[in-house]
Amino acid sequence: MKTRKASSRELDRIDRHILQLLQEEGRMSYVELGERVGLSTTPCMERVKRLEREKFILGYGARLNPHKLQANLLVFVEISLYSKSADIFDDFRRAATKLPHVLECHLVSGDFDYLIKARISEMASYRKLLGDILLRLPGVRESKSYIVMEELKETLALPIPDAD
């Protein structure tokens, strides 16, 4: 009986378990990961490398405490552009991706064009970010801001689908 390897379109139970565990603790050793999923070290490492190659795993990183790094204030900003031309969108995209305080920037559907997530130290810094930087980005017509008063949940973990 020939064993079929999981392709980039199908994940088996062990692949899904590996993805779940690495989301929880990306620094886990191959030895520990293998023990937790029921594989020896080499086959476990081979699966992780395949998941990386197939872009299920995009990278690894440390999660930093924003309060220790003077990034206490979390804000969301809706940005509307003057025009819906490709050039305006390209100019805005190029400029927005260079901003260090901007953690996320999404082109969205609805009443505005982009949704920005940013972290800064305090309200005075936010006024500077909005007035001196965001509103001066190419094509920006107006903005609407939301200051986060309490963070209830923030995660990068994705739900791992069960096999159908």
N, C-alpha and C positions, 0 to 999 in steps of 0.2 A: 504494500500500500504506500503510495507516494504522499509525502507530507507537503502541503502547499504553504509557502511563506505568505505572510500578510503583505499585501501590496499597499501603495499609498492610498488606496480607496477603501481598504478594510483593515480594521484593527482587531486583533484577537483579545481575549481576556487579559493576558499577560501584558500586552502592549498598553492597554487602557490602564492597568494597574500601575505600570511604570510611569505613565504620563501623570497620573494622579499623585503618586508619591513624589515625583520630581517637582511638581507644582508646589507641594507642601514644603519640601526641603531640597532645593537644587544642589546643595553641597554634599548630599549623601554619597558615600563611596559606592563603587560598583559592588564591593563585597556585601555591604549592608543592603543595598538595593536588591541584589540577587537573592539574598536570604529572605527578604520580605516578599518577593514575588515567586519564590520557589525555583530559582535557577542558580547554576553555578556562575562564577564571576565572568568567565569568557562569553558564554551565550548572552548573559545580561548586557555586557558591554557592547556586543555586536548588535543587539536590539536597539540600544540607546543610539548608537552610531547610525543605524538605519533610520530611526525616527528623526534624527538630526538631518541626515541627507535628504529625506523626503519632506522636510520642512514642517513636520509636526511640532518639533522643538526648534524655536527660532533663536534661542540664546539663553543665557543665564545672567543673573545680576543680583546685587545686594539691594534689599529694600531699606531705605534710609528713613530716619525719623525727621520729618520736616520741622518739628518744634526745636530740635537740637541744632538746626541749620538756619535759623531765622527765616523760616518759610511758614509761619503760623497761619497766615490768612489764605484760605482757599476761595477762589472766585471762578464763576462761570460767566462768560460774556457772549452774548449773541451779537454777531456782526452782520450788517446788511451792506451790500455793495451798491454803487451807483448804477452799474450796468451788469448784464449777464453775459458779457462777451468772453470768449476764451482767453483773450489777452489779459483782461482784468483779473480773471480767476488765476491765471498763471503768475502774474505779477504779485498778487496777494499771497498765493501759496509759497512762492520763493521767499518773500519777506517774512512771513509768519513762521516758517520752519526754522528760521535763524534765531528766533527770540528765546533766550535761555529760561525765562520765567514761564514760558508757555509749555505746559506738560503735554497737552493734547490739543489738536485743532482738527475739526471735522467739517466737511462740506455736508450740509443737511438739506432735507426738503422742508418746506413749510414757509413761515412768514419771514424768515431771515436766511442768510446764506451759510454762515459758518458759526460753529459753536466752539469756543475756546475755553480750556480749563487751564488756570494758572495758579501758581503759588508765589506769594510775596510775604514780606515781613510784617507789614502793618498797613493801615488804611492810607497813610500818607504815601507809601510806596505804590499802593494801588492807584491812587489819583495820578501819580506820575506815569505809571504803566499805561493807564487808559488815555490820559490827555496827551502825553508826550510821545507815546509809542503806538498803541493800538489804533487810535483814531487817525494817525498819520500814515498808516499802512496804505499801499496803493489801492485806490478804488473804494475806500470805506466811506459810506454815507452816514451811518449811524450805528449806535450800539445800545444794548440793554444789559445791565449787569445784575448778577445775583451773588451776594456775599454769603458764604456758608457760615451758619451760626453753630451748627453741631454736625460732626461727621459720624454717621451711624454705621456705615459700612463702606469700605474701600478695599477692593481686591483686584488682582490681575488673574486670579484663578478662573479657568473656564470649566464649565461642566463637561465631563467626559461621557459621551453617549454610550449607552449599552448596545451590545450587538443585537441586531434584529433577527 
